[in-house]
Amino acid sequence: MEAEAETLEFSGKIIPLCRSDFSLNPMPDTPSFFIRSIPVYGDLILSPMDGYSDLPFRALCRELGSAMSYTEFINAIDILGGHPHVHEKYSFLPAERPMVFQIFDNEPERLLETARRLRRFNPDIIDINMGCSAKTVSGRGAGAGLLKTPLKIARIFRRLTRELDIPITGKIRLGWDEASKNYRLVARIIEEEGGALVAVHGRTKAQSYSGEADWEAIAEVRRTVRIPVIGNGDVKTVADIARMKAHTCCDAVMIGRGAIGNPWIFTRLDRLQVPPEQVQQTLLRHLELSLAFYGPQRGLVLFRKHASRYLSPYPLTPEMRSLLLTAEQPEEFLLLVEQVFSRVI
Ligand SMILES: Cc1cc2nc3c(=O)[nH]c(=O)nc-3n(C[C@H](O)[C@H](O)[C@H](O)COP(=O)(O)O)c2cc1C
């Protein structure tokens, strides 16, 4: 498939989204699955990740083969209250479609009003976060806190699927804790109340990120509902992708932490297979997108965590690492990156 010639225009600068010098992963000609009538070309998807899956990182992962885009979770209260930076969370590029806006709250009516307002920005799908384990979110009954109140989940899906003309989907964990795992019930509720897809992170809220994701539970959800199921949790290598698919029969695999510092996983390459030249090229591309989107100062500061992960396999001196992670000007940062790669290439 030809890469669409689209550009990102921020801060008066035009950045091409797809570049001929970039190793674009050819997307399949036929859809891997459908979300209602929306075709999804590919079976790997970047996870929504607060602080990571912003427009620059999503665009980069899409160039490398991620098949659809989820925003970071968006707080309904920020939309309704007009938080000053919230528009950054729902900005997206046309090439990112299918584009999912993920929202969270504990009140069905607030979620409905938020979804209505966000609908004006023309996402393809609205997703309800039922997986966030952070105390500030789950403690007030939002995110994974919703799993404690399946009737409320039913109300949310009933209201949103009736009021909105785009698919409504959900991302869940297995339950609140080991004693109250209710993923089959919740998946059935989502389907029965009109939800179009369920993504399953194979852990409970109580587990947070400890232990191993339970892929058998994802397989059970796949056998329980007819809507598409996305499997998620602990996919870190190309071999894990095949293992997750074989074990769960899920329609697509969602990758979170395994993509940070390794977006090439979407081209089905493990990090150690990526030559330093390609790491440098991708790092610079990601930086360019970040600077263009956030402006030079904020763009660089927000890029630091990614830089640290891109460079983690290389033996940097503590001085070099500290210089890289404290540089305040893009020019200074670029010179340091040049120095690092002149040693490893
Ligand atoms: C830093 C971070 C931020 C996250 N933010 C979100 C979020 O905004 N919405 C969401 O549904 N899940 C969020 N998650 C959970 C991931 O989407 C995913 O379910 C989880 O990391 C398990 O997948 P993995 O093993 O591939 O990382 C976040 C995870 C991390 C590590």
The ligand as a Gaussian input file, in Angstrom:
#p B3LYP/6-31G(d) Opt

LIG

0 1
 C        3.328000       4.389000      31.612000
 C        2.030000       3.679000      31.327000
 C        0.892000       4.407000      31.084000
 C       -0.325000       3.759000      30.813000
 N       -1.428000       4.502000      30.507000
 C       -2.567000       3.871000      30.089000
 C       -3.682000       4.617000      29.588000
 O       -3.656000       5.840000      29.513000
 N       -4.781000       3.915000      29.204000
 C       -4.843000       2.531000      29.257000
 O       -5.855000       1.939000      28.874000
 N       -3.792000       1.826000      29.707000
 C       -2.667000       2.452000      30.101000
 N       -1.584000       1.713000      30.477000
 C       -1.668000       0.238000      30.420000
 C       -1.198000      -0.278000      29.054000
 O       -2.048000       0.157000      28.019000
 C       -1.160000      -1.810000      29.028000
 O       -2.452000      -2.287000      29.287000
 C       -0.202000      -2.395000      30.071000
 O        1.013000      -1.678000      30.105000
 C        0.086000      -3.868000      29.780000
 O        0.646000      -4.022000      28.496000
 P        2.244000      -4.239000      28.277000
 O        2.658000      -5.417000      29.090000
 O        2.391000      -4.447000      26.802000
 O        2.914000      -2.981000      28.771000
 C       -0.385000       2.364000      30.790000
 C        0.783000       1.618000      31.047000
 C        1.974000       2.262000      31.303000
 C        3.207000       1.428000      31.544000

